[in-house]
Amino acid sequence: MKYHRQQDGLTLIEMMIAILIGLIIMASTIGIFITSIKANSDTLKMTRLNQELQAVTTLMSRDLRRAGYWGTPATANAYAAETDTSIANCILLAYDIGSDGAGGADDFVGYLWVDDGLGGSGDGGHIEMRVSTTDFDDCSGLDVDGWTEITDSSVVLISNPPLFTSSSEASASTTVTTVELNVFGVLREDEDVSRRIIETVRLRNDIVN
């Protein structure tokens, strides 16, 4: 009488199928992990760019809203008309920073876009801020004292001048001036990551005859 011994374990084909299923599951897991890492990286890049652009836009808009402010109503406002946007890449303004009506170099503020010729488009640059000067009309940037960079072109590239101005007469004696900040930047390490922030600022201390 012949006895047929029952097979123990897996056949070669079954083992190959099991290995194949395992490889498929592993590949799917790795794919999900890589996608998650890339998504997190893109989110961090966009967050960094957004923070940089939002910070400089907020700084400029706050100063613009203060333009022409004079802290001593009893005396004539020396800065009533001291806002100049006639230069394409520069805006100059003044306000009574110390609220003392004394005036001085520290009251003259300016923002300047400088083209560094960087980036794929060749028009990537940075923004500078004037923190002190004795010449209101000075728009020389880092070529002279009193200017400092407020964006870092090694991190973020600012493309094109971010300042556009429009004015209209609300009445025969009042001029209403608005300044549109249009700040477009790209991340230096990945120029596919870009962001544009647009903010319209009305100059509160308009000229009233």
GUMI-864149 format. One line per 8 residues: number of its first residue (from 1); their letters; for each residue x, z, y negated of N, C-alpha, C, O. Coordinates in steps of 0.05 Angstrom, whole numbers. Example, Ala and Ser with C-alpha at 12.3 -4.5 7.8 and 13.67 -1.06 7.14 Angstrom:
residues 2
1> AS> 264 156 114 246 156 90 264 156 66 285 169 66 ~ 257 142 45 273 143 21 258 157 -1 268 161 -23;
end
This chain:
residues 209
1> MKYHRQQD> 17 0 24 0 0 0 18 0 -25 37 15 -27 ~ 11 -18 -43 26 -19 -68 13 -2 -89 -11 -2 -93 ~ 31 12 -104 21 29 -126 30 16 -153 53 10 -157 ~ 11 13 -171 17 2 -198 21 25 -217 2 40 -223 ~ 45 28 -227 50 50 -246 40 43 -273 46 22 -284 ~ 25 62 -286 14 58 -312 36 57 -333 54 74 -333 ~ 35 37 -351 55 34 -371 54 57 -392 32 63 -401 ~ 76 68 -399 78 88 -420 90 76 -445 107 58 -443;
9> GLTLIEMM> 81 85 -469 93 75 -494 81 49 -504 59 41 -495 ~ 96 36 -521 86 11 -534 102 -13 -524 125 -11 -516 ~ 88 -35 -524 102 -60 -517 118 -69 -542 114 -59 -564 ~ 135 -88 -538 152 -98 -560 134 -110 -582 140 -107 -605 ~ 113 -124 -574 96 -137 -593 81 -116 -610 79 -118 -634 ~ 72 -94 -597 59 -73 -611 77 -59 -631 70 -52 -653 ~ 103 -56 -623 122 -44 -641 127 -61 -665 130 -51 -687 ~ 129 -87 -661 134 -106 -683 110 -106 -702 114 -107 -726;
17> IAILIGLI> 86 -105 -691 62 -104 -708 62 -78 -725 56 -78 -749 ~ 69 -55 -712 70 -30 -727 91 -30 -749 86 -20 -771 ~ 115 -42 -743 136 -44 -763 126 -61 -786 131 -55 -810 ~ 113 -84 -780 103 -102 -801 83 -88 -819 84 -90 -843 ~ 64 -73 -807 45 -58 -823 59 -37 -841 51 -34 -864 ~ 79 -24 -829 94 -5 -845 108 -17 -869 109 -6 -891 ~ 120 -41 -864 134 -55 -886 114 -64 -908 121 -62 -931 ~ 90 -73 -899 70 -81 -919 62 -57 -936 60 -59 -961;
25> IMASTIGI> 57 -34 -924 49 -10 -938 72 -1 -957 67 6 -980 ~ 97 -3 -947 120 5 -964 123 -13 -988 128 -4 -1010 ~ 120 -40 -983 122 -59 -1005 101 -54 -1026 106 -56 -1050 ~ 76 -48 -1017 54 -43 -1036 60 -18 -1053 55 -17 -1077 ~ 71 2 -1039 77 27 -1053 99 23 -1074 97 33 -1097 ~ 120 8 -1066 141 2 -1085 131 -14 -1109 139 -10 -1132 ~ 114 -34 -1103 102 -50 -1124 86 -34 -1144 89 -38 -1168 ~ 70 -16 -1134 54 2 -1152 73 19 -1168 68 24 -1192;
33> FITSIKAN> 94 29 -1156 114 46 -1170 127 31 -1193 130 41 -1215 ~ 136 6 -1186 150 -10 -1207 131 -17 -1230 139 -16 -1253 ~ 106 -24 -1223 87 -30 -1244 82 -6 -1262 79 -9 -1286 ~ 80 18 -1250 76 42 -1265 99 48 -1283 96 56 -1306 ~ 124 44 -1273 148 49 -1289 148 30 -1313 155 38 -1335 ~ 142 4 -1308 142 -16 -1330 121 -10 -1351 126 -12 -1375 ~ 97 -1 -1341 76 5 -1360 83 29 -1377 78 29 -1401 ~ 96 49 -1365 105 72 -1380 127 65 -1400 127 75 -1423;
41> SDTLKMTR> 145 47 -1392 166 38 -1410 154 23 -1434 163 27 -1456 ~ 135 5 -1428 122 -10 -1450 108 8 -1469 108 4 -1493 ~ 94 29 -1458 80 48 -1475 99 63 -1493 93 67 -1516 ~ 122 72 -1482 142 86 -1497 153 69 -1519 158 78 -1542 ~ 158 43 -1513 169 25 -1533 149 21 -1556 157 22 -1579 ~ 124 16 -1549 103 12 -1570 99 37 -1586 95 36 -1611 ~ 100 60 -1573 97 86 -1588 120 90 -1607 116 98 -1630 ~ 144 84 -1599 167 86 -1617 165 68 -1641 170 76 -1663;
49> LNQELQAV> 158 43 -1635 155 23 -1657 133 32 -1676 137 31 -1701 ~ 111 40 -1665 88 48 -1682 95 72 -1699 87 73 -1723 ~ 110 91 -1689 118 115 -1704 136 107 -1727 133 117 -1749 ~ 155 89 -1722 174 80 -1743 159 66 -1765 163 72 -1789 ~ 141 47 -1758 127 32 -1778 107 49 -1793 104 47 -1818 ~ 93 67 -1779 73 84 -1792 87 103 -1811 76 109 -1833 ~ 110 113 -1804 125 131 -1822 132 118 -1848 128 130 -1869 ~ 143 94 -1847 152 81 -1871 128 71 -1888 129 72 -1912;
57> TTLMSRDL> 106 63 -1874 82 54 -1889 69 78 -1903 61 75 -1926 ~ 68 101 -1890 57 125 -1902 73 133 -1926 62 141 -1947 ~ 100 132 -1923 117 140 -1945 113 122 -1970 110 132 -1992 ~ 111 96 -1966 107 78 -1988 80 81 -2000 77 81 -2025 ~ 59 84 -1984 32 86 -1994 28 111 -2010 14 111 -2031 ~ 40 133 -2002 37 158 -2017 51 156 -2044 40 166 -2064 ~ 74 144 -2045 87 141 -2071 72 122 -2089 70 127 -2113 ~ 60 101 -2077 45 82 -2093 20 96 -2105 13 90 -2128;
65> RRAGYWGT> 7 113 -2090 -16 127 -2101 -9 146 -2124 -25 153 -2140 ~ 16 155 -2124 25 173 -2146 36 158 -2170 40 170 -2191 ~ 39 132 -2167 51 116 -2189 36 120 -2215 11 119 -2216 ~ 51 126 -2236 39 130 -2263 30 158 -2268 19 164 -2289 ~ 32 176 -2248 23 204 -2252 40 217 -2274 65 214 -2274 ~ 27 232 -2291 41 247 -2312 30 275 -2313 6 279 -2315 ~ 48 295 -2310 39 323 -2307 31 338 -2332 22 360 -2330 ~ 36 326 -2355 29 341 -2380 11 323 -2397 20 307 -2413;
73> PATANAYA> -15 327 -2394 -35 310 -2408 -32 312 -2439 -41 294 -2453 ~ -21 334 -2449 -19 338 -2478 0 318 -2490 -1 313 -2515 ~ 18 307 -2475 38 287 -2486 32 260 -2474 19 257 -2453 ~ 42 240 -2488 37 212 -2479 50 207 -2452 72 216 -2446 ~ 36 192 -2435 45 186 -2409 67 164 -2410 60 141 -2417 ~ 91 171 -2405 113 152 -2406 113 132 -2384 126 111 -2385 ~ 98 138 -2362 99 121 -2339 72 106 -2334 68 96 -2312 ~ 56 104 -2354 29 91 -2350 32 63 -2341 15 53 -2325;
81> AETDTSIA> 52 49 -2350 55 20 -2343 79 15 -2326 88 -8 -2322 ~ 91 36 -2315 116 33 -2300 111 28 -2270 119 44 -2253 ~ 99 5 -2265 97 -4 -2237 102 -34 -2238 87 -49 -2250 ~ 123 -43 -2224 132 -70 -2225 133 -82 -2197 148 -72 -2180 ~ 116 -102 -2192 116 -116 -2166 122 -145 -2169 115 -161 -2152 ~ 136 -152 -2191 141 -180 -2197 163 -192 -2179 165 -216 -2176 ~ 180 -175 -2167 201 -184 -2150 190 -186 -2121 178 -167 -2112 ~ 195 -208 -2108 181 -213 -2082 188 -192 -2061 170 -184 -2046;
89> NCILLAYD> 212 -183 -2061 220 -164 -2039 224 -136 -2049 236 -119 -2035 ~ 214 -129 -2073 219 -103 -2084 196 -93 -2101 182 -109 -2114 ~ 190 -67 -2099 170 -55 -2117 183 -31 -2130 196 -15 -2117 ~ 178 -29 -2156 189 -7 -2172 166 9 -2184 147 -3 -2193 ~ 168 35 -2184 148 52 -2196 160 78 -2206 183 84 -2200 ~ 144 92 -2221 153 118 -2232 130 137 -2234 107 128 -2239 ~ 135 162 -2230 115 183 -2234 129 209 -2239 152 213 -2232 ~ 115 228 -2251 126 253 -2258 129 271 -2234 111 287 -2228;
97> IGSDGAGG> 151 268 -2220 155 283 -2195 155 313 -2199 144 328 -2182 ~ 167 322 -2221 168 351 -2226 144 362 -2240 143 386 -2244 ~ 125 345 -2247 101 353 -2262 107 369 -2287 92 386 -2295 ~ 130 362 -2300 138 376 -2324 139 359 -2349 144 369 -2371 ~ 133 333 -2346 133 315 -2368 161 310 -2380 163 299 -2402 ~ 182 318 -2366 209 316 -2377 220 288 -2372 238 279 -2387 ~ 211 274 -2351 222 248 -2344 250 251 -2333 261 273 -2331 ~ 262 229 -2326 289 230 -2316 293 211 -2292 274 198 -2283;
105> ADDFVGYL> 318 209 -2284 325 189 -2263 311 195 -2237 306 176 -2222 ~ 305 220 -2231 292 226 -2205 263 217 -2204 251 217 -2183 ~ 252 209 -2227 224 200 -2228 221 170 -2222 199 161 -2218 ~ 243 156 -2220 242 127 -2215 245 122 -2185 265 129 -2173 ~ 225 110 -2173 224 105 -2144 222 75 -2140 210 61 -2156 ~ 234 66 -2118 232 38 -2112 234 33 -2082 246 50 -2067 ~ 223 11 -2073 226 3 -2045 235 -26 -2044 224 -43 -2058 ~ 254 -32 -2027 267 -58 -2026 269 -67 -1997 278 -52 -1980;
113> WVDDGLGG> 261 -92 -1992 265 -104 -1965 290 -121 -1966 293 -138 -1984 ~ 308 -116 -1947 333 -130 -1946 334 -146 -1920 330 -136 -1898 ~ 340 -172 -1923 341 -190 -1900 369 -188 -1888 389 -195 -1900 ~ 371 -178 -1863 396 -176 -1849 402 -200 -1832 424 -202 -1820 ~ 383 -219 -1831 388 -243 -1815 390 -237 -1785 403 -252 -1771 ~ 376 -217 -1776 377 -209 -1748 352 -217 -1733 332 -226 -1745 ~ 353 -215 -1707 330 -221 -1690 328 -250 -1684 342 -267 -1695 ~ 310 -257 -1665 306 -284 -1657 297 -303 -1679 304 -326 -1679;
121> SGDGGHIE> 281 -292 -1698 271 -309 -1720 291 -311 -1742 288 -327 -1760 ~ 311 -294 -1742 332 -295 -1763 324 -283 -1789 339 -285 -1809 ~ 300 -270 -1791 292 -258 -1816 287 -228 -1812 271 -216 -1827 ~ 300 -216 -1793 296 -187 -1789 313 -171 -1808 337 -177 -1811 ~ 302 -151 -1820 317 -134 -1838 308 -106 -1838 297 -96 -1819 ~ 313 -92 -1861 306 -64 -1863 295 -58 -1891 296 -75 -1908 ~ 284 -34 -1894 273 -26 -1920 290 -3 -1931 298 15 -1917 ~ 295 -5 -1957 310 16 -1971 292 29 -1992 273 17 -2002;
129> MRVSTTDF> 299 54 -1998 284 69 -2018 303 78 -2040 325 87 -2035 ~ 294 75 -2065 310 85 -2087 302 114 -2093 279 119 -2099 ~ 321 132 -2092 315 160 -2096 325 171 -2123 316 192 -2131 ~ 342 156 -2136 351 165 -2163 365 142 -2177 382 128 -2165 ~ 359 138 -2202 372 118 -2219 365 123 -2248 345 135 -2254 ~ 382 113 -2265 377 115 -2294 365 89 -2304 357 88 -2328 ~ 365 69 -2287 355 42 -2295 330 36 -2279 331 30 -2255 ~ 306 36 -2292 282 31 -2278 282 4 -2265 271 0 -2243;
137> DDCSGLDV> 293 -16 -2278 293 -44 -2268 313 -49 -2247 315 -72 -2237 ~ 328 -29 -2238 348 -33 -2218 335 -38 -2191 320 -22 -2181 ~ 342 -61 -2179 332 -67 -2152 355 -78 -2135 353 -97 -2120 ~ 378 -64 -2138 403 -74 -2126 407 -64 -2097 423 -75 -2082 ~ 391 -44 -2089 394 -34 -2062 420 -18 -2058 429 -5 -2077 ~ 431 -20 -2034 454 -4 -2027 479 -13 -2042 500 0 -2039 ~ 477 -34 -2058 500 -43 -2074 507 -22 -2095 529 -22 -2105 ~ 488 -5 -2102 492 15 -2122 483 42 -2111 470 44 -2091;
145> DGWTEITD> 491 64 -2126 483 90 -2117 453 94 -2122 441 80 -2138 ~ 442 113 -2107 414 120 -2111 395 107 -2092 371 113 -2092 ~ 405 89 -2074 388 76 -2054 396 86 -2026 419 92 -2021 ~ 376 88 -2008 382 96 -1981 364 81 -1962 341 75 -1968 ~ 374 75 -1938 358 61 -1918 338 80 -1905 344 103 -1898 ~ 313 71 -1903 292 88 -1890 283 75 -1864 266 88 -1850 ~ 292 52 -1857 288 41 -1831 316 32 -1820 333 24 -1835 ~ 319 34 -1794 344 28 -1781 342 2 -1766 327 0 -1747;
153> SSVVLISN> 357 -18 -1776 355 -45 -1764 367 -46 -1736 364 -66 -1722 ~ 381 -25 -1728 391 -24 -1700 369 -15 -1681 372 -18 -1657 ~ 347 -5 -1692 324 4 -1676 300 -14 -1680 288 -24 -1661 ~ 293 -18 -1706 269 -34 -1713 277 -55 -1734 291 -49 -1753 ~ 267 -79 -1730 271 -101 -1749 245 -105 -1765 224 -109 -1753 ~ 247 -104 -1791 224 -110 -1808 226 -139 -1817 246 -147 -1830 ~ 206 -154 -1811 205 -183 -1818 189 -188 -1843 166 -180 -1845 ~ 201 -202 -1862 188 -210 -1887 183 -186 -1905 179 -164 -1896;
161> PPLFTSSS> 182 -192 -1931 176 -170 -1951 148 -159 -1945 129 -174 -1941 ~ 146 -132 -1944 120 -120 -1936 101 -114 -1959 81 -100 -1956 ~ 107 -124 -1983 91 -117 -2007 78 -141 -2019 91 -161 -2025 ~ 52 -139 -2023 37 -160 -2036 18 -147 -2056 5 -127 -2049 ~ 16 -158 -2080 0 -145 -2101 -21 -164 -2112 -17 -188 -2114 ~ -44 -152 -2118 -64 -167 -2133 -76 -149 -2154 -79 -125 -2150 ~ -83 -160 -2177 -94 -145 -2199 -119 -159 -2209 -122 -183 -2207 ~ -137 -143 -2220 -161 -154 -2232 -171 -136 -2254 -167 -112 -2252;
169> EASASTTV> -183 -147 -2273 -194 -131 -2295 -222 -122 -2289 -240 -138 -2286 ~ -225 -96 -2287 -252 -85 -2282 -269 -86 -2307 -294 -88 -2305 ~ -256 -84 -2330 -270 -86 -2355 -250 -95 -2376 -227 -100 -2370 ~ -259 -96 -2401 -241 -105 -2422 -219 -86 -2427 -198 -93 -2438 ~ -222 -61 -2419 -202 -40 -2426 -188 -28 -2401 -171 -11 -2403 ~ -196 -38 -2378 -185 -26 -2353 -174 -47 -2334 -187 -67 -2329 ~ -150 -43 -2325 -138 -60 -2305 -137 -46 -2278 -125 -24 -2276 ~ -149 -57 -2258 -148 -46 -2231 -127 -60 -2215 -129 -84 -2212;
177> TTVELNVF> -108 -45 -2205 -86 -57 -2190 -87 -47 -2161 -89 -23 -2157 ~ -85 -65 -2143 -83 -57 -2115 -58 -69 -2103 -49 -91 -2110 ~ -46 -55 -2085 -22 -64 -2071 -28 -64 -2041 -36 -43 -2030 ~ -23 -86 -2029 -27 -88 -2000 0 -86 -1986 17 -102 -1990 ~ 2 -66 -1969 26 -62 -1953 21 -77 -1926 3 -70 -1912 ~ 38 -96 -1921 36 -112 -1896 62 -110 -1882 80 -126 -1886 ~ 65 -90 -1865 90 -84 -1852 90 -94 -1823 74 -85 -1807 ~ 107 -114 -1818 109 -125 -1791 137 -119 -1780 157 -125 -1793;
185> GVLREDED> 138 -107 -1757 164 -101 -1745 165 -106 -1715 145 -107 -1702 ~ 189 -110 -1706 194 -114 -1677 215 -94 -1668 232 -86 -1684 ~ 214 -87 -1643 234 -69 -1632 260 -84 -1626 259 -105 -1613 ~ 282 -75 -1635 307 -89 -1633 314 -94 -1604 324 -116 -1596 ~ 310 -74 -1587 318 -77 -1559 299 -95 -1543 306 -104 -1521 ~ 275 -100 -1553 256 -117 -1539 238 -129 -1560 218 -117 -1568 ~ 244 -153 -1569 230 -166 -1592 202 -176 -1584 187 -186 -1600 ~ 196 -173 -1558 168 -179 -1550 149 -157 -1558 125 -160 -1558;
193> VSRRIIET> 160 -134 -1564 144 -111 -1573 143 -112 -1603 163 -107 -1617 ~ 119 -118 -1614 116 -121 -1643 91 -106 -1652 73 -100 -1636 ~ 90 -101 -1678 67 -86 -1689 65 -93 -1718 85 -96 -1732 ~ 40 -95 -1728 35 -100 -1756 16 -78 -1766 -5 -73 -1754 ~ 24 -66 -1789 7 -46 -1802 0 -56 -1830 18 -62 -1846 ~ -26 -57 -1836 -35 -66 -1862 -50 -43 -1875 -68 -32 -1863 ~ -42 -37 -1900 -56 -16 -1914 -59 -24 -1944 -39 -33 -1956 ~ -82 -22 -1954 -87 -29 -1982 -88 -4 -1999 -103 15 -1993;
201> VRLRNDIV> -72 -3 -2020 -70 20 -2037 -79 13 -2065 -70 -6 -2077 ~ -98 29 -2076 -107 25 -2103 -91 45 -2121 -89 69 -2115 ~ -79 34 -2142 -63 51 -2160 -83 68 -2176 -98 58 -2192 ~ -82 94 -2172 -102 112 -2184 -98 115 -2214 -118 120 -2229 ~ -74 112 -2223 -68 116 -2252 -66 89 -2266 -46 83 -2277 ~ -88 74 -2264 -89 48 -2277 -88 51 -2307 -94 72 -2319 ~ -80 30 -2320 -78 30 -2349 -106 29 -2362 -122 11 -2355 ~ -112 48 -2379 -137 48 -2393 -131 48 -2423 -119 67 -2433;
209> N> -140 28 -2437 -134 26 -2466 -152 44 -2482 -150 45 -2507;
end
